[in-house]
Amino acid sequence: MYNPGHILKHPCPECGGELILRNSKYGLFYGCANYPKCDGSHGAHKKTGEPLGIPADKPTKQSRIEAHNLFDKLWNGPEATMRRKEAYKWLARTMDLDKDNAHISKFSKEQCDKLIKILTKELKT
């Protein structure tokens, strides 16, 4: 369990400052020590404070959101073609990753862009 004040080993992707575990009305998150000069942040597990993936800059975060929105359609909703566990196995195979790294929250912008391209084709078929 991580406590507020815990410093993440990864630096802020926006400015290189420290990311510190904080609590807000929305729950735990990692915020840049240079706030308000820098508004870099990273998600944390709501109960344990464990970081959710690897911190990313704004363009990478945006690509992760887009990739996740498409990926989730594989296993959730009316277009679903597989179960969640199967979808993550598909993700690992498709991106040539082991299961521990087959999480969009760990992807670079380039990996997200590649996945978006693949999913766009996959979901059209």
N, C-alpha and C positions, 0 to 999 in steps of 0.2 A: 504494500500500500504506500502510495506517495502522499506526502503532506504538502499543503500550501507552503510555498517558499522553495520547494524542490527545483533545482536547476536542471534543465534538460541537457543531455550531452551534445545535442545538435544545436548549432547557433541559429539565430534568427536568419531566415533566408532573405530577408529584405535588407538588413543592415549589418548583420554579423554579431549583434549583441546577444546577451544571454536570454533564453526563454525560461520564464519562471512560472511555476504552477500557481494559479490564482483561482479564487472562487468568485463567481458572479451570481446574479439572480437567475442565470441560465445554467449554472453548474460550473464544474471545473474546466479550466482551459490553461494553455501556456501562452502567456503574453510577453512581449518584448520588454526588457528592462529599460529600454530607451523611450517607452511610451511617455508622453504623447507625440514626441518627435517621430517615432516609428510606430505604426499600428500593426506590425507583424504579430501573428498569432498561430496557434496550432491546437487542434482538438485533443481532449483528454477523456479517458473513460470516466463516465459520470460517477462511478462508485470508488474506483481504485486510484484514479489520477494517472493511470498508465497512458503514455502517449499513443495516439491513434495513428500509426504509420510513421512516416518520415516527414518532417516539416518541409514545406515547399513555398516558393514565391507565388505571387498572385496569378501569373499566367499558367503555372503548373496546377495550382488549385483549381482554376477554371476548367482546364483540360480533364482533371480527375473527376470533377462533377459531371461533365459531359459524358465521359467514358462510363462512369458508374450508372448514370441514367439509362444509357443504352444497354449496358451489361445486365442490369436488373431485369430488363424485359425478357431475357432468356429464361428466367426462373420465376418471375412474379408478374401477375396480371394476365390479361386476356390473350396476349401473344406468346405466353410462356410455352417453351418446347422441352424444358427439362426441369428437374428439381434443383434446389439450390446447391446441394453437394455436387451434383453432376455438372452444374454450371462452373463451379470453381475448378473442377478437374479439367473441364474444357479450356478454361482460362489458362491453367498451368501448361497444358499441352500446346495450345495455340501460341502462347508467348514464350514457349521453351523455358519455363521456370519450374523450380521445385515448389511444392505446396506451401512452404513457409514464405515464399516471396511472391506468390500469386495473389497479391492483394493490391488493388488499385491505389490504396493509400500509401503504397511504397513506390509507385511508378514515377518515372521521370516524365516530362512533357512529351518527349519523343515516343516513349512507350505508350502513353495515353493516345497520342495521335495515331499511332499504328493500330491500336486496339479499336479506336473509333472507326477507322477505315474498314477494318475487318468486320466489325459489328454492323456497320451500315449495309455492307453486302449480305451478311448472314441474315439479318432481319428482313431483307427484301425477298429472300427466297422462301 
